[in-house]
Amino acid sequence: MQWEPPVRTLTFDANARSSFTKIIAHEYRETPATLAAKVTHLAGMLRRASRAMAYTGAGISTAAGIHDYASKGEGAGAAAKKDVKDWRDAQPTAAHAVMARLHAAGLLHHWINQNHDSLPQKAGFPQHALNEIHGGLHDPANPIVPYQGNLRDDLYNWMQQWQRDADLCLALGTSLSGFNADQVVQSSMEKFAAGAGLGVVLVNLQRTEYDHGCALRIFAELDVVMEALARELCLHGAAAVSEAERTGTRLSEDRFLVRGFDARTGLPRPGGEVTWDLQLGQWVRLTGGPYAGDVGQVVERSADGHYKLRFEHSVDDTFKIRRRPFALWLGSWWVDEALHGRGICPEGAIPIVAAEPPPAEEESDAGAGVQCIEQARERAAKLAKIGLPPDAVRCKLKVEGFAPDVIENALG
């Protein structure tokens, strides 16, 4: 099908990203008539699909005040939004809300999200159909994955399953600049080229390396496209809440009996039971992620029902040193997922299980302090050897959990 070409609406002399791509950050938009026709075409594709999935990048959240990486300059369509100071305060965009309604209507079956902001769940999209492949703000067993960090094996396998099975892929607000997870888009394009599936629908304002292989390419703001799509499909109101049968029981406001999971590992086990006591002061253990096995304490319940867990006894397995205390959040939606017998993915674990308080500690002796300084000194030498300046070494040691006095002794 031949479409009228988009109009360049903003021009820049910089790449969309400083690395991964040489695409210039120009922004484009469809003419009103072409946009309306493309939205109608997209609606038809969703109606025909039996296993439609979405793959989203930072562009879906810019309207919520969370800045992306590719938009350039003041006034840029994706960048001209007020930034939120704390991502936890961000609220879902119109696009998030429509995605939730698409799922409730049986038109969108799965969502692979590169973002960490929890906006899909806040919009009503269910956690059990959402793969936060790069980590999430409200999953303590799957915290934000750094650029050179490791993805969870179970989430990676789940992503590859949908990569194989999906017959339509919506790539929304992503520059597709070479991340590992971009393979889901590449795979859908290859299947479409071979005559299988409905291919890829790519929506954003900038060009990408993948434009040539799309079944449908739309240059527009995501909120505009998704709101028009909702009208085209007659999707009204908020997403419906799942009426699936609960397997667990709410014992009190913050205590829950979760059935079908092992009390030690959190993995599915017929007949298993786990008590989630999320009252302030109670202890839980993480079942996965980089801090798997760490025991933390419930220290806060937010107004939105999210639980803050504080960890003061975490030890780095590589350097055998204690990390600085840190906190992670358990989203309120995890309670409902667990009570319905659902983990992080099919056959996956729930994020936490009950734990006993850690044993009282004895004061460290002088020998242990010397050993810690030697570990820091050895680590600092390795960092200096690869060319890091002293200030960068000091910062890196701090991030890795060495105490300030230990760092200064090691660098002195």
C-alpha positions in Angstrom: 0.0 0.0 0.0 1.4 3.4 -1.0 1.1 6.2 1.6 1.7 9.9 1.4 5.2 10.6 2.8 5.4 12.2 6.3 6.4 15.9 6.7 9.6 16.9 8.6 8.4 19.1 11.4 11.7 19.6 13.4 15.2 19.6 12.1 18.4 18.9 14.1 22.1 18.5 13.4 22.7 15.8 15.9 22.2 12.0 16.0 19.1 10.7 17.8 21.4 8.9 20.2 25.1 9.5 21.0 25.7 5.8 20.4 24.2 2.7 18.7 22.8 4.6 15.7 23.7 7.3 13.1 20.1 8.3 12.5 19.7 12.1 12.7 17.2 13.3 15.3 14.8 15.0 12.8 11.1 14.6 13.7 8.3 13.8 11.2 4.5 13.8 11.3 1.8 12.3 9.0 -0.6 14.6 7.3 -4.1 14.4 9.1 -5.7 12.4 6.3 -2.8 9.8 6.2 -2.8 9.5 10.0 -6.5 8.8 10.0 -6.1 6.2 7.3 -3.2 4.5 9.0 -5.0 4.3 12.3 -7.9 2.6 10.6 -5.5 0.2 9.0 -3.9 -0.5 12.4 -7.3 -1.3 13.9 -7.9 -3.8 11.2 -4.5 -5.5 11.9 -5.3 -5.8 15.6 -8.7 -7.3 14.8 -7.0 -10.0 12.6 -4.2 -10.8 15.0 -4.5 -13.7 17.4 -1.3 -13.1 19.4 -0.5 -9.4 19.3 2.3 -8.1 21.4 3.7 -4.6 22.1 7.4 -3.6 22.4 7.8 -0.2 24.0 10.6 2.2 24.6 11.1 5.5 26.4 8.9 7.4 24.0 5.7 6.0 25.5 6.4 7.7 28.8 7.7 11.2 27.7 4.2 12.6 28.0 4.3 11.5 31.7 7.3 13.8 32.2 9.9 11.0 32.0 12.6 12.2 29.5 13.8 9.9 26.8 17.2 9.5 25.1 16.5 10.3 21.5 14.6 13.6 21.4 16.7 16.7 21.0 16.3 20.3 21.9 13.6 22.5 23.3 10.3 22.1 21.6 10.9 18.6 20.3 7.6 16.8 20.1 8.7 14.0 22.4 10.9 16.2 24.6 8.7 19.2 25.2 7.1 17.8 28.4 7.7 18.8 32.0 10.0 16.3 33.7 9.0 14.6 37.0 11.6 14.7 39.7 10.7 11.2 41.0 9.6 8.5 38.6 7.5 7.0 41.3 5.2 10.1 41.1 4.7 9.8 37.3 1.2 8.9 36.1 0.2 6.9 33.0 -0.2 8.6 29.7 -3.2 8.3 27.3 -1.2 5.6 25.4 -0.7 3.5 28.6 -4.4 3.7 29.3 -5.4 2.6 25.8 -2.9 -0.3 25.9 -4.7 -1.5 29.0 -8.0 -1.2 27.3 -6.7 -3.1 24.3 -5.7 -5.9 26.5 -9.0 -6.0 28.3 -10.7 -6.1 24.9 -8.6 -9.2 23.9 -6.8 -7.2 21.2 -3.4 -6.9 22.8 -2.1 -10.1 24.4 1.4 -9.3 25.7 3.6 -6.3 26.4 7.4 -6.3 26.5 8.4 -3.0 28.2 11.9 -1.6 28.2 11.0 1.0 30.7 11.1 0.7 34.5 8.4 3.3 35.4 5.5 1.0 36.4 3.1 3.1 34.3 1.5 0.1 32.5 0.5 -1.4 35.9 -0.8 2.0 37.1 -2.9 2.2 34.0 -4.5 -1.2 34.7 -2.4 -3.4 32.5 -1.9 -6.8 34.3 1.5 -7.8 35.5 1.1 -11.4 34.3 0.9 -10.2 30.7 3.8 -7.7 31.1 7.5 -8.5 30.7 9.6 -5.8 32.3 12.7 -7.1 30.5 15.0 -4.3 31.8 13.7 -4.4 35.3 11.1 -2.4 37.2 10.7 0.2 40.0 8.2 -1.9 41.8 9.6 -5.5 41.5 12.2 -6.0 44.1 13.2 -9.4 42.5 13.7 -7.7 39.1 15.2 -4.2 39.9 16.4 -1.9 37.1 19.0 -3.6 35.0 22.1 -1.4 34.2 23.4 -1.2 30.7 26.0 -3.9 31.2 23.8 -5.9 33.6 22.3 -9.3 33.2 18.6 -9.9 32.2 16.7 -12.5 34.2 16.9 -15.9 32.4 13.1 -16.5 32.9 12.1 -13.2 31.5 14.5 -13.6 28.6 13.1 -17.0 27.8 9.6 -15.6 28.0 10.5 -12.8 25.6 11.9 -15.4 23.2 8.7 -17.4 23.4 6.6 -14.4 22.4 9.2 -13.6 19.7 8.5 -17.0 18.2 4.7 -17.0 18.7 3.5 -13.4 18.1 1.8 -12.7 14.8 1.8 -8.9 15.2 4.3 -6.6 16.9 3.6 -3.0 17.9 6.9 -1.2 18.3 6.0 2.0 20.1 8.2 4.9 21.2 11.5 3.0 20.7 14.5 4.1 18.6 15.4 0.4 18.1 19.1 1.3 18.6 20.6 -2.1 19.1 19.5 -3.4 22.5 19.3 -7.2 22.9 15.6 -7.1 23.3 15.2 -5.4 19.9 15.4 -8.9 18.5 11.6 -9.3 19.0 11.0 -6.6 16.3 13.7 -8.0 14.0 12.1 -11.5 14.3 8.6 -10.2 13.5 10.0 -8.5 10.4 11.8 -11.6 9.2 8.6 -13.7 9.7 6.6 -11.2 7.7 9.1 -11.1 4.9 8.8 -14.9 4.7 5.0 -14.7 4.4 4.1 -15.4 8.1 2.3 -13.1 10.5 1.1 -9.5 10.1 4.6 -8.0 10.7 5.6 -4.8 12.7 3.7 -1.6 13.2 6.3 1.1 14.2 5.1 4.3 15.8 7.4 7.2 16.7 8.5 10.6 15.5 12.0 9.8 14.3 13.3 7.5 11.6 14.9 4.2 12.7 17.1 1.5 11.1 14.0 -0.7 10.9 11.7 1.5 8.9 12.1 -0.3 5.7 10.9 -3.6 7.1 7.6 -2.4 8.7 4.2 -3.6 7.6 2.9 -0.2 8.8 5.0 2.9 9.7 3.3 5.8 11.6 5.1 9.1 12.3 3.1 10.7 15.2 3.0 11.2 18.9 1.9 8.0 20.6 -0.9 9.6 22.6 -2.4 11.0 19.4 -2.3 7.6 17.7 -3.6 5.6 20.6 -6.5 7.9 21.4 -7.5 7.8 17.7 -7.2 4.0 17.8 -9.4 3.8 20.9 -12.1 5.8 19.0 -11.7 3.6 15.9 -12.1 0.4 18.0 -14.9 2.0 20.2 -12.8 1.4 23.4 -14.4 3.4 26.2 -13.8 3.8 29.9 -11.1 2.3 32.1 -9.7 -1.2 31.6 -11.8 -4.0 33.2 -10.4 -5.7 36.3 -9.7 -9.4 35.9 -12.4 -11.7 37.4 -10.1 -14.8 37.5 -10.6 -17.0 40.5 -8.4 -16.3 43.5 -6.3 -19.2 44.9 -5.1 -17.2 47.9 -6.7 -15.5 50.8 -6.4 -12.0 52.3 -6.0 -12.6 56.1 -6.0 -8.9 57.1 -5.1 -5.6 55.5 -1.4 -6.4 55.1 -1.3 -10.2 55.6 -2.0 -12.7 52.8 -2.0 -16.4 52.3 -0.5 -17.2 48.9 -1.2 -20.7 47.6 0.5 -22.7 44.9 4.1 -21.6 45.6 7.0 -23.0 47.6 7.6 -21.2 50.9 11.4 -21.3 50.4 12.0 -20.7 46.7 8.8 -18.9 45.7 8.5 -21.1 42.6 5.2 -22.8 41.7 4.5 -25.9 43.7 1.1 -27.7 43.9 -0.1 -27.6 47.5 2.5 -25.0 48.5 1.6 -22.1 50.8 3.4 -18.8 51.5 2.3 -16.3 54.1 3.0 -12.7 53.0 3.1 -10.6 56.1 3.7 -7.1 54.9 3.0 -5.3 58.1 5.6 -2.8 59.1 8.6 -4.4 60.8 8.1 -7.8 59.2 10.8 -9.6 57.1 10.8 -11.0 53.6 13.4 -12.7 51.4 13.9 -12.0 47.6 13.5 -14.9 45.3 15.3 -13.6 42.2 17.4 -10.9 40.6 20.8 -9.6 41.6 19.8 -9.6 45.3 18.2 -13.1 45.4 18.3 -14.5 48.9 18.7 -11.1 50.6 16.4 -10.5 53.6 14.7 -7.1 54.0 12.3 -5.4 56.3 9.0 -3.8 55.5 9.5 -0.2 56.5 6.7 1.7 54.8 3.3 1.4 53.0 2.7 4.2 50.6 -0.7 5.9 50.1 -1.0 3.9 46.9 -0.5 0.6 48.7 3.1 -0.1 47.6 5.5 -1.6 50.2 9.0 -0.3 50.8 11.6 -2.9 51.7 14.9 -2.0 53.3 18.0 -4.2 53.0 20.8 -3.7 55.5 22.5 -7.1 55.3 23.2 -7.6 51.6 26.6 -9.0 50.7 28.3 -8.6 47.3 29.0 -12.2 46.2 32.0 -11.1 44.0 33.9 -9.0 46.5 32.5 -10.6 49.7 31.7 -7.2 51.2 28.5 -5.7 52.6 26.6 -3.4 50.4 25.4 0.0 51.6 21.8 -0.2 52.9 19.3 0.2 50.1 15.5 0.1 49.6 13.3 -1.5 46.9 9.6 -1.3 46.4 6.9 -4.0 46.0 4.0 -2.8 43.8 0.5 -3.2 45.2 -0.5 -5.2 42.1 1.8 -8.0 43.1 -0.5 -8.9 46.0 -3.4 -9.5 43.5 -1.1 -11.4 41.2 0.1 -13.7 43.9 -3.4 -14.2 45.3 -4.4 -15.4 41.8 -1.5 -17.9 41.7 0.7 -15.9 39.3 4.4 -15.3 39.4 6.7 -13.0 37.4 6.1 -15.1 34.3 4.5 -18.5 33.4 6.0 -21.1 35.8 8.0 -18.2 37.4 8.4 -17.3 41.1 6.6 -14.7 43.2 9.1 -11.9 44.1 9.2 -12.5 47.8 8.7 -15.2 50.5 8.5 -14.9 54.3 11.8 -14.8 56.2 13.1 -14.8 59.8 14.9 -11.7 61.0 18.7 -11.8 60.4 20.7 -12.9 63.4 22.2 -10.2 65.6 25.6 -9.2 64.6 28.8 -9.0 66.6 31.1 -6.1 66.2 33.7 -6.5 63.5 37.2 -7.0 64.8 40.2 -5.0 63.6 41.3 -7.9 61.4 38.1 -7.8 59.4 38.5 -4.0 59.0 42.0 -4.5 57.6 40.7 -7.2 55.2 38.0 -4.9 53.9 40.6 -2.1 53.3 42.8 -4.6 51.4 39.8 -5.6 49.3 39.1 -2.0 48.5 42.8 -1.3 47.7 43.0 -4.3 45.4 39.8 -3.2 43.6 41.0 0.4 43.3 44.3 -0.9 41.7 42.3 -2.8 39.1 40.2 0.2 38.3 43.2 2.5 38.0 44.9 -0.1 35.7 42.1 0.2 33.2 42.5 4.0 33.1 39.9 5.3 35.6 40.9 8.6 37.2 41.0 8.8 41.1 37.6 10.5 41.4 36.0 7.9 39.2 37.7 5.1 41.2 36.4 6.7 44.4 32.8 6.9 43.0 33.0 3.3 41.7 34.1 2.0 45.1 31.2 3.9 46.8 28.7 2.4 44.4 30.1 -1.1 45.0 29.4 -0.7 48.7 32.7 0.2 50.4 32.4 2.5 53.3 33.8 6.1 53.0 36.5 5.5 55.6 37.5 2.2 53.9 37.7 4.0 50.5 39.9 6.8 51.9 42.2 4.3 53.6 42.5 2.3 50.4 43.3 5.3 48.3 45.5 7.1 50.9 
